[in-house]
Amino acid sequence: MSSPSAIADPSRLERLQESLARRLGEPGVRVLPFREGVDCWVDRAEWPGGPPSVIRSARIERLMTRYEGLVDFGAEIEKQVVVASLFRDHGIPTPAVFDWSRSSDPKTEPSWMLLEYVDQEPADWNDPALQLDLGTIARRIHGIKTPPDLKALRPPSSRWGAWITDRILARLAAAATYLDIPDLERVRHAVEAVAVTREAHAQHLLHLDLRPPNLVVDHNRIVSVLDLANTIIGDPWLELARVRGCGLLTQAFLQGYGCDETDTDMGEALDVYELDLSALLVVVSREEFDDPHLHVEMSGRTRFLVERVLARAKI
């Protein structure tokens, strides 16, 4: 993570403030340092008579990664604007998007998104009522009907099994820098054997980051879902695998979602899909921020999942 002095870098804030002022026609706009994420800055935006707002801007506009290829922050913002509209149209609480801008020249100004500020309070995620609420919201997200022309949300490959297999293997290959993984071709065959069986189910809207930092709670109810950057159209069990990876796939969650994890096929798929998260975290906990505890935990989890996936496949 960057130091507090980097968060308050005057040149960064000045460029962002100038861009926002031009876009809004509000010379009195002020941008103040607030928080930072792995891939973005989150700052407060204030102007006379303006609503409480935050502005998310790119730390790096375009980044080539070993685990996901090219990440384009401006393209992600465009996608989030579309998803926020879908969520709000279908009654999923998420901050309103007031405005946004995709940079034409990252050297002079960043891409940014101006959002409604929603205050967060601490929450007890051991509470079954909150877990049940999360399961209900996940089911509602997965039930949103998406227009067929939303290409930005669809994986580049028309074959879900091949696409998710390639993605998981790319993340495992990157993680193999830090831990021993058996022959990746064996793993590929085991992953693909499960993933191709889920082709027909990969038509649902997924958030793919339903974890406490992205869930605003008030009076023990989830009142807003944040950070829509990971949203894609895919298999709902990929979402459930990520929820499990965050420790929230409880009986209360499943009750709210309306399914039962005792299904053998689900157990196999969750093991395969959770590798998408655990292998990613092995890498980013070393290459994008320094979290030794998370790195050790995710390395162990990745080894465990690979062994179980291979054992089930008898490869």
Steps between C-alpha positions, in 0.01 A plus 500: 500500500615855439596735778267780625720754320429323170124513567524878542729554196404857402562453127273194487221678685543818297468315168192316624344818639556688172345218299197480728453878503503515119255212471253641755552866415562556872817704567440462874556121495747366757646149496629380836693179578284231657593134436707288263438165336733258326415637154340838572488807719175583681482870586230731635354754257337818630345805333241761605157339514635166377390165647742296718723337240807285448710484186680181395799550272764277348832436673623357167282542191617191315687219671628175351470228764627140505168370629242684287675658204430868429289684759354826364360716781306725262324200347420373849338833587278483191394151604426608857275781379291248304485256792405770751204592279395133476525456877297809579237417236453161670491626858855396597631781724822653364633858496367728227748594227493881466752524215803329351784563258727270301842655449626574150847583636596331831806729528281805551188359668376164629181312432256553786150428626304733730275308739254561778675477838353228721621489860615163633479364852663191656301180461500160670528254211465209743134595532285247305243771424761700310623188320143418398457856370816461289369173353173670408681788327728260311196311369337828394814608312516165322135537403550826309423452131774660291456628143679278245702795365694558826828377352712675766360261763542181299823299494685535168451130423152371420590175677485551876687180586799586283510864615485434874750214468748729322449769764553263793807345337651845432459583868646167608796548267566841660460350850749224412774763541435477874387143566532148367211402273481157330524482122270779380379293204361243745329782687365643173332171408345471847375860500360484148321170566291677765473843335354373171209341688395851610471652150120522505499677839739782404230754411461689828625836625772454764648762733809289587614708799228455763713544812472728804701801367257522206180465705355795689305396809251707702305359795624152407365514143694537177400839362750539214726286280825669395779442243348353185833467316504118494147456367458256211236273350579143600427201722348585841708228664811708423348768725424245771859373482627852560256547787632172646857625456409801714354273770138604447346195330314398816172315547333837558638634171383187315158533658475858373630395159269201481736208440681218681880449488458125563453458122809299391528683168498833681784390727715406200424824319567717807843341545588572135356852503655600833842456337412810297511702824765321706763493223434867426554594864824303516634733231353837592595462867861511382493703180237770560499538879699343781295266719716207619217344705259500203775368272569200728129433553416509129805293405383226736143526376609479137708186564208340683251578222732379223556171682128451554411587139761253369393228744136528392600490135726198566764655275 
